[in-house]
Amino acid sequence: FFKVKIADKSELGGLMDEAAYKAHTA
C-alpha cells in the first residue's frame, strides 16, 4: 500500500489510490 501513499503525494492520487485499493481488495 506504500505505492498508494507515493501516488497520493504525486499527481495520480485518485487514480492510483482507487486502482491499488481495488487490487488489494480483489
PDB file of N, CA, C and O in Angstrom:
ATOM      1  N   PHE A   1       0.829  -1.205   0.000  1.00  0.00           N
ATOM      2  CA  PHE A   1       0.000   0.000   0.000  1.00  0.00           C
ATOM      3  C   PHE A   1       0.860   1.250   0.000  1.00  0.00           C
ATOM      4  O   PHE A   1       0.337   2.364  -0.038  1.00  0.00           O
ATOM      5  N   PHE A   2       2.182   1.077   0.043  1.00  0.00           N
ATOM      6  CA  PHE A   2       3.093   2.223   0.015  1.00  0.00           C
ATOM      7  C   PHE A   2       2.992   2.962  -1.315  1.00  0.00           C
ATOM      8  O   PHE A   2       3.202   4.173  -1.382  1.00  0.00           O
ATOM      9  N   LYS A   3       2.669   2.223  -2.365  1.00  0.00           N
ATOM     10  CA  LYS A   3       2.520   2.853  -3.678  1.00  0.00           C
ATOM     11  C   LYS A   3       1.363   3.842  -3.661  1.00  0.00           C
ATOM     12  O   LYS A   3       1.404   4.872  -4.334  1.00  0.00           O
ATOM     13  N   VAL A   4       0.328   3.520  -2.884  1.00  0.00           N
ATOM     14  CA  VAL A   4      -0.827   4.408  -2.785  1.00  0.00           C
ATOM     15  C   VAL A   4      -0.398   5.723  -2.158  1.00  0.00           C
ATOM     16  O   VAL A   4      -0.795   6.793  -2.620  1.00  0.00           O
ATOM     17  N   LYS A   5       0.417   5.649  -1.099  1.00  0.00           N
ATOM     18  CA  LYS A   5       0.892   6.853  -0.424  1.00  0.00           C
ATOM     19  C   LYS A   5       1.756   7.679  -1.377  1.00  0.00           C
ATOM     20  O   LYS A   5       1.611   8.898  -1.459  1.00  0.00           O
ATOM     21  N   ILE A   6       2.645   7.009  -2.089  1.00  0.00           N
ATOM     22  CA  ILE A   6       3.519   7.700  -3.037  1.00  0.00           C
ATOM     23  C   ILE A   6       2.687   8.370  -4.129  1.00  0.00           C
ATOM     24  O   ILE A   6       2.929   9.520  -4.493  1.00  0.00           O
ATOM     25  N   ALA A   7       1.708   7.634  -4.643  1.00  0.00           N
ATOM     26  CA  ALA A   7       0.859   8.177  -5.700  1.00  0.00           C
ATOM     27  C   ALA A   7       0.045   9.344  -5.168  1.00  0.00           C
ATOM     28  O   ALA A   7      -0.182  10.330  -5.868  1.00  0.00           O
ATOM     29  N   ASP A   8      -0.392   9.219  -3.915  1.00  0.00           N
ATOM     30  CA  ASP A   8      -1.185  10.280  -3.313  1.00  0.00           C
ATOM     31  C   ASP A   8      -0.346  11.545  -3.181  1.00  0.00           C
ATOM     32  O   ASP A   8      -0.858  12.653  -3.341  1.00  0.00           O
ATOM     33  N   LYS A   9       0.934  11.383  -2.890  1.00  0.00           N
ATOM     34  CA  LYS A   9       1.831  12.534  -2.794  1.00  0.00           C
ATOM     35  C   LYS A   9       2.071  13.115  -4.175  1.00  0.00           C
ATOM     36  O   LYS A   9       2.360  14.302  -4.325  1.00  0.00           O
ATOM     37  N   SER A  10       1.948  12.258  -5.185  1.00  0.00           N
ATOM     38  CA  SER A  10       2.167  12.696  -6.557  1.00  0.00           C
ATOM     39  C   SER A  10       0.884  13.280  -7.125  1.00  0.00           C
ATOM     40  O   SER A  10       0.070  13.821  -6.377  1.00  0.00           O
ATOM     41  N   GLU A  11       0.690  13.181  -8.437  1.00  0.00           N
ATOM     42  CA  GLU A  11      -0.481  13.764  -9.093  1.00  0.00           C
ATOM     43  C   GLU A  11      -1.552  12.711  -9.361  1.00  0.00           C
ATOM     44  O   GLU A  11      -2.696  13.047  -9.665  1.00  0.00           O
ATOM     45  N   LEU A  12      -1.173  11.417  -9.246  1.00  0.00           N
ATOM     46  CA  LEU A  12      -2.107  10.344  -9.566  1.00  0.00           C
ATOM     47  C   LEU A  12      -2.899   9.891  -8.345  1.00  0.00           C
ATOM     48  O   LEU A  12      -3.518   8.827  -8.365  1.00  0.00           O
ATOM     49  N   GLY A  13      -2.882  10.689  -7.290  1.00  0.00           N
ATOM     50  CA  GLY A  13      -3.562  10.357  -6.046  1.00  0.00           C
ATOM     51  C   GLY A  13      -4.837   9.559  -6.233  1.00  0.00           C
ATOM     52  O   GLY A  13      -4.918   8.415  -5.787  1.00  0.00           O
ATOM     53  N   GLY A  14      -5.846  10.146  -6.891  1.00  0.00           N
ATOM     54  CA  GLY A  14      -7.133   9.486  -7.039  1.00  0.00           C
ATOM     55  C   GLY A  14      -7.060   8.193  -7.834  1.00  0.00           C
ATOM     56  O   GLY A  14      -7.553   7.160  -7.381  1.00  0.00           O
ATOM     57  N   LEU A  15      -6.449   8.236  -9.022  1.00  0.00           N
ATOM     58  CA  LEU A  15      -6.415   7.076  -9.901  1.00  0.00           C
ATOM     59  C   LEU A  15      -5.649   5.912  -9.282  1.00  0.00           C
ATOM     60  O   LEU A  15      -6.173   4.801  -9.195  1.00  0.00           O
ATOM     61  N   MET A  16      -4.427   6.155  -8.857  1.00  0.00           N
ATOM     62  CA  MET A  16      -3.609   5.095  -8.282  1.00  0.00           C
ATOM     63  C   MET A  16      -4.235   4.563  -7.003  1.00  0.00           C
ATOM     64  O   MET A  16      -4.223   3.357  -6.758  1.00  0.00           O
ATOM     65  N   ASP A  17      -4.783   5.460  -6.182  1.00  0.00           N
ATOM     66  CA  ASP A  17      -5.386   5.053  -4.922  1.00  0.00           C
ATOM     67  C   ASP A  17      -6.549   4.100  -5.177  1.00  0.00           C
ATOM     68  O   ASP A  17      -6.678   3.068  -4.519  1.00  0.00           O
ATOM     69  N   GLU A  18      -7.390   4.461  -6.141  1.00  0.00           N
ATOM     70  CA  GLU A  18      -8.547   3.627  -6.461  1.00  0.00           C
ATOM     71  C   GLU A  18      -8.112   2.297  -7.064  1.00  0.00           C
ATOM     72  O   GLU A  18      -8.614   1.241  -6.681  1.00  0.00           O
ATOM     73  N   ALA A  19      -7.181   2.352  -8.006  1.00  0.00           N
ATOM     74  CA  ALA A  19      -6.702   1.147  -8.672  1.00  0.00           C
ATOM     75  C   ALA A  19      -6.010   0.214  -7.679  1.00  0.00           C
ATOM     76  O   ALA A  19      -6.266  -0.990  -7.664  1.00  0.00           O
ATOM     77  N   ALA A  20      -5.142   0.777  -6.859  1.00  0.00           N
ATOM     78  CA  ALA A  20      -4.419  -0.015  -5.868  1.00  0.00           C
ATOM     79  C   ALA A  20      -5.385  -0.575  -4.831  1.00  0.00           C
ATOM     80  O   ALA A  20      -5.238  -1.714  -4.385  1.00  0.00           O
ATOM     81  N   TYR A  21      -6.365   0.225  -4.452  1.00  0.00           N
ATOM     82  CA  TYR A  21      -7.354  -0.216  -3.471  1.00  0.00           C
ATOM     83  C   TYR A  21      -8.122  -1.430  -3.989  1.00  0.00           C
ATOM     84  O   TYR A  21      -8.310  -2.414  -3.274  1.00  0.00           O
ATOM     85  N   LYS A  22      -8.559  -1.343  -5.234  1.00  0.00           N
ATOM     86  CA  LYS A  22      -9.287  -2.450  -5.849  1.00  0.00           C
ATOM     87  C   LYS A  22      -8.381  -3.667  -5.986  1.00  0.00           C
ATOM     88  O   LYS A  22      -8.829  -4.800  -5.808  1.00  0.00           O
ATOM     89  N   ALA A  23      -7.115  -3.438  -6.301  1.00  0.00           N
ATOM     90  CA  ALA A  23      -6.169  -4.533  -6.461  1.00  0.00           C
ATOM     91  C   ALA A  23      -5.946  -5.247  -5.132  1.00  0.00           C
ATOM     92  O   ALA A  23      -5.846  -6.473  -5.092  1.00  0.00           O
ATOM     93  N   HIS A  24      -5.869  -4.483  -4.049  1.00  0.00           N
ATOM     94  CA  HIS A  24      -5.636  -5.066  -2.728  1.00  0.00           C
ATOM     95  C   HIS A  24      -6.886  -5.749  -2.196  1.00  0.00           C
ATOM     96  O   HIS A  24      -6.788  -6.747  -1.481  1.00  0.00           O
ATOM     97  N   THR A  25      -8.065  -5.224  -2.536  1.00  0.00           N
ATOM     98  CA  THR A  25      -9.311  -5.798  -2.035  1.00  0.00           C
ATOM     99  C   THR A  25      -9.797  -6.939  -2.924  1.00  0.00           C
ATOM    100  O   THR A  25     -10.639  -7.735  -2.510  1.00  0.00           O
ATOM    101  N   ALA A  26      -9.270  -7.018  -4.138  1.00  0.00           N
ATOM    102  CA  ALA A  26      -9.700  -8.050  -5.076  1.00  0.00           C
ATOM    103  C   ALA A  26      -9.245  -9.434  -4.599  1.00  0.00           C
ATOM    104  O   ALA A  26      -9.516 -10.435  -5.262  1.00  0.00           O
TER     105      ALA A  26
END
